[in-house]
C-alpha cells in the first residue's frame, strides 16, 4: 500500500491529507470446481514441492487464495511460490519458488470451458478424478483437455 500526505498550514490551520491506495482491490481469489463449487484448488503445504489438492473451499484460508500475476499463478500464503507444470499427462501439480520460466506460466480460458492450461502445452488442463474427495487428498494433475467438468474452474 502506498500512502502519501500533503500538509498545508494557513492562518486557519488547514490540513489536507491525500491518500493514494495502490492495489486496494482484492486480487486474491478462490479457484472453485465447476463440478462442485464447495471444492477448491488448494495446496497441502506451502513449500518447494507442495502438492496442489482438491479441498473444501474456505476463503479465509490463504492456502486456497490465488492470484494470476503476469501469467504466474501465486498462492497468498507466500506469494514467492507459484504453480509449476511439468507438461506431462497425469503429472501432479506442485508449488515451486517463482522464477522466470514457461513452466510457471498459466492461462485461464474463461471462454473455453473455464480451463486452466499451462502455456507450455495448451492440450493439457488442470483436473482431478471425477467424484474427487477432498478428505482423501485428491491431488490435482495435468490431463488431456476434454471439456469435462472435472477440468472446469470458476475464478471467484
TORKOL-4160 file (C-alpha; in steps of 0.2 Angstrom, whole numbers, padded with zeros to 4 digits, m for minus):
156
<pt num="1" X="0000" Y="0000" Z="0000"/>
<pt num="2" X="0007" Y="0017" Z="m0005"/>
<pt num="3" X="0002" Y="0031" Z="0007"/>
<pt num="4" X="0007" Y="0049" Z="0004"/>
<pt num="5" X="0001" Y="0065" Z="0013"/>
<pt num="6" X="0001" Y="0084" Z="0009"/>
<pt num="7" X="0000" Y="0096" Z="0023"/>
<pt num="8" X="m0004" Y="0114" Z="0021"/>
<pt num="9" X="m0005" Y="0126" Z="0035"/>
<pt num="10" X="m0013" Y="0143" Z="0034"/>
<pt num="11" X="m0019" Y="0156" Z="0046"/>
<pt num="12" X="m0034" Y="0145" Z="0050"/>
<pt num="13" X="m0023" Y="0129" Z="0050"/>
<pt num="14" X="m0030" Y="0119" Z="0036"/>
<pt num="15" X="m0024" Y="0101" Z="0035"/>
<pt num="16" X="m0026" Y="0092" Z="0018"/>
<pt num="17" X="m0022" Y="0074" Z="0018"/>
<pt num="18" X="m0021" Y="0064" Z="0001"/>
<pt num="19" X="m0021" Y="0045" Z="0001"/>
<pt num="20" X="m0016" Y="0035" Z="m0014"/>
<pt num="21" X="m0020" Y="0017" Z="m0011"/>
<pt num="22" X="m0012" Y="0006" Z="m0023"/>
<pt num="23" X="m0018" Y="m0012" Z="m0025"/>
<pt num="24" X="m0033" Y="m0009" Z="m0014"/>
<pt num="25" X="m0044" Y="m0021" Z="m0024"/>
<pt num="26" X="m0044" Y="m0039" Z="m0018"/>
<pt num="27" X="m0033" Y="m0048" Z="m0031"/>
<pt num="28" X="m0033" Y="m0065" Z="m0021"/>
<pt num="29" X="m0047" Y="m0076" Z="m0027"/>
<pt num="30" X="m0053" Y="m0094" Z="m0024"/>
<pt num="31" X="m0052" Y="m0106" Z="m0039"/>
<pt num="32" X="m0068" Y="m0117" Z="m0037"/>
<pt num="33" X="m0073" Y="m0133" Z="m0046"/>
<pt num="34" X="m0087" Y="m0131" Z="m0059"/>
<pt num="35" X="m0092" Y="m0149" Z="m0054"/>
<pt num="36" X="m0095" Y="m0144" Z="m0036"/>
<pt num="37" X="m0092" Y="m0126" Z="m0030"/>
<pt num="38" X="m0089" Y="m0131" Z="m0012"/>
<pt num="39" X="m0072" Y="m0139" Z="m0019"/>
<pt num="40" X="m0057" Y="m0128" Z="m0022"/>
<pt num="41" X="m0040" Y="m0128" Z="m0028"/>
<pt num="42" X="m0028" Y="m0128" Z="m0013"/>
<pt num="43" X="m0011" Y="m0134" Z="m0008"/>
<pt num="44" X="m0005" Y="m0147" Z="0005"/>
<pt num="45" X="0009" Y="m0136" Z="0011"/>
<pt num="46" X="0016" Y="m0120" Z="0005"/>
<pt num="47" X="0034" Y="m0125" Z="0002"/>
<pt num="48" X="0045" Y="m0130" Z="m0013"/>
<pt num="49" X="0036" Y="m0146" Z="m0019"/>
<pt num="50" X="0020" Y="m0143" Z="m0010"/>
<pt num="51" X="0006" Y="m0153" Z="m0020"/>
<pt num="52" X="m0010" Y="m0145" Z="m0026"/>
<pt num="53" X="m0025" Y="m0153" Z="m0020"/>
<pt num="54" X="m0044" Y="m0153" Z="m0021"/>
<pt num="55" X="m0050" Y="m0145" Z="m0004"/>
<pt num="56" X="m0066" Y="m0139" Z="0004"/>
<pt num="57" X="m0067" Y="m0120" Z="0000"/>
<pt num="58" X="m0063" Y="m0108" Z="0014"/>
<pt num="59" X="m0060" Y="m0090" Z="0008"/>
<pt num="60" X="m0051" Y="m0087" Z="0025"/>
<pt num="61" X="m0038" Y="m0100" Z="0021"/>
<pt num="62" X="m0023" Y="m0092" Z="0012"/>
<pt num="63" X="m0018" Y="m0109" Z="0006"/>
<pt num="64" X="m0033" Y="m0108" Z="m0006"/>
<pt num="65" X="m0032" Y="m0090" Z="m0012"/>
<pt num="66" X="m0023" Y="m0087" Z="m0029"/>
<pt num="67" X="m0018" Y="m0073" Z="m0040"/>
<pt num="68" X="m0013" Y="m0073" Z="m0058"/>
<pt num="69" X="0001" Y="m0061" Z="m0059"/>
<pt num="70" X="0009" Y="m0059" Z="m0077"/>
<pt num="71" X="0004" Y="m0077" Z="m0081"/>
<pt num="72" X="0011" Y="m0084" Z="m0064"/>
<pt num="73" X="m0002" Y="m0092" Z="m0053"/>
<pt num="74" X="0004" Y="m0087" Z="m0035"/>
<pt num="75" X="m0003" Y="m0093" Z="m0018"/>
<pt num="76" X="m0007" Y="m0080" Z="m0005"/>
<pt num="77" X="0001" Y="m0089" Z="0010"/>
<pt num="78" X="0018" Y="m0085" Z="0002"/>
<pt num="79" X="0017" Y="m0076" Z="m0015"/>
<pt num="80" X="0035" Y="m0081" Z="m0018"/>
<pt num="81" X="0028" Y="m0098" Z="m0023"/>
<pt num="82" X="0020" Y="m0102" Z="m0040"/>
<pt num="83" X="0011" Y="m0117" Z="m0048"/>
<pt num="84" X="0023" Y="m0126" Z="m0059"/>
<pt num="85" X="0018" Y="m0138" Z="m0073"/>
<pt num="86" X="0029" Y="m0152" Z="m0079"/>
<pt num="87" X="0020" Y="m0153" Z="m0095"/>
<pt num="88" X="0016" Y="m0171" Z="m0095"/>
<pt num="89" X="m0001" Y="m0180" Z="m0094"/>
<pt num="90" X="m0005" Y="m0186" Z="m0076"/>
<pt num="91" X="0009" Y="m0176" Z="m0068"/>
<pt num="92" X="0004" Y="m0169" Z="m0051"/>
<pt num="93" X="0005" Y="m0150" Z="m0049"/>
<pt num="94" X="0017" Y="m0143" Z="m0037"/>
<pt num="95" X="0022" Y="m0126" Z="m0030"/>
<pt num="96" X="0040" Y="m0120" Z="m0033"/>
<pt num="97" X="0049" Y="m0104" Z="m0030"/>
<pt num="98" X="0043" Y="m0091" Z="m0043"/>
<pt num="99" X="0055" Y="m0089" Z="m0057"/>
<pt num="100" X="0055" Y="m0083" Z="m0075"/>
<pt num="101" X="0051" Y="m0100" Z="m0084"/>
<pt num="102" X="0037" Y="m0106" Z="m0095"/>
<pt num="103" X="0034" Y="m0120" Z="m0083"/>
<pt num="104" X="0026" Y="m0107" Z="m0072"/>
<pt num="105" X="0015" Y="m0098" Z="m0085"/>
<pt num="106" X="m0003" Y="m0101" Z="m0085"/>
<pt num="107" X="m0018" Y="m0097" Z="m0095"/>
<pt num="108" X="m0036" Y="m0096" Z="m0089"/>
<pt num="109" X="m0048" Y="m0100" Z="m0103"/>
<pt num="110" X="m0064" Y="m0092" Z="m0097"/>
<pt num="111" X="m0072" Y="m0093" Z="m0114"/>
<pt num="112" X="m0067" Y="m0111" Z="m0117"/>
<pt num="113" X="m0074" Y="m0122" Z="m0104"/>
<pt num="114" X="m0066" Y="m0112" Z="m0090"/>
<pt num="115" X="m0050" Y="m0122" Z="m0090"/>
<pt num="116" X="m0033" Y="m0119" Z="m0083"/>
<pt num="117" X="m0019" Y="m0123" Z="m0095"/>
<pt num="118" X="0000" Y="m0122" Z="m0094"/>
<pt num="119" X="0006" Y="m0110" Z="m0108"/>
<pt num="120" X="0019" Y="m0124" Z="m0112"/>
<pt num="121" X="0005" Y="m0136" Z="m0118"/>
<pt num="122" X="m0012" Y="m0130" Z="m0122"/>
<pt num="123" X="m0018" Y="m0148" Z="m0124"/>
<pt num="124" X="m0016" Y="m0151" Z="m0105"/>
<pt num="125" X="m0028" Y="m0145" Z="m0092"/>
<pt num="126" X="m0028" Y="m0144" Z="m0073"/>
<pt num="127" X="m0041" Y="m0158" Z="m0067"/>
<pt num="128" X="m0045" Y="m0171" Z="m0054"/>
<pt num="129" X="m0053" Y="m0188" Z="m0055"/>
<pt num="130" X="m0072" Y="m0187" Z="m0056"/>
<pt num="131" X="m0080" Y="m0188" Z="m0039"/>
<pt num="132" X="m0065" Y="m0180" Z="m0031"/>
<pt num="133" X="m0065" Y="m0182" Z="m0012"/>
<pt num="134" X="m0055" Y="m0169" Z="m0003"/>
<pt num="135" X="m0055" Y="m0180" Z="0013"/>
<pt num="136" X="m0043" Y="m0191" Z="0004"/>
<pt num="137" X="m0031" Y="m0178" Z="m0003"/>
<pt num="138" X="m0037" Y="m0179" Z="m0021"/>
<pt num="139" X="m0022" Y="m0171" Z="m0030"/>
<pt num="140" X="m0023" Y="m0160" Z="m0045"/>
<pt num="141" X="m0014" Y="m0165" Z="m0061"/>
<pt num="142" X="m0012" Y="m0161" Z="m0079"/>
<pt num="143" X="m0024" Y="m0171" Z="m0090"/>
<pt num="144" X="m0029" Y="m0171" Z="m0109"/>
<pt num="145" X="m0041" Y="m0157" Z="m0111"/>
<pt num="146" X="m0059" Y="m0164" Z="m0114"/>
<pt num="147" X="m0071" Y="m0152" Z="m0108"/>
<pt num="148" X="m0076" Y="m0162" Z="m0093"/>
<pt num="149" X="m0082" Y="m0153" Z="m0078"/>
<pt num="150" X="m0068" Y="m0160" Z="m0068"/>
<pt num="151" X="m0057" Y="m0149" Z="m0078"/>
<pt num="152" X="m0068" Y="m0133" Z="m0076"/>
<pt num="153" X="m0064" Y="m0120" Z="m0064"/>
<pt num="154" X="m0073" Y="m0104" Z="m0058"/>
<pt num="155" X="m0061" Y="m0089" Z="m0055"/>
<pt num="156" X="m0071" Y="m0082" Z="m0040"/>
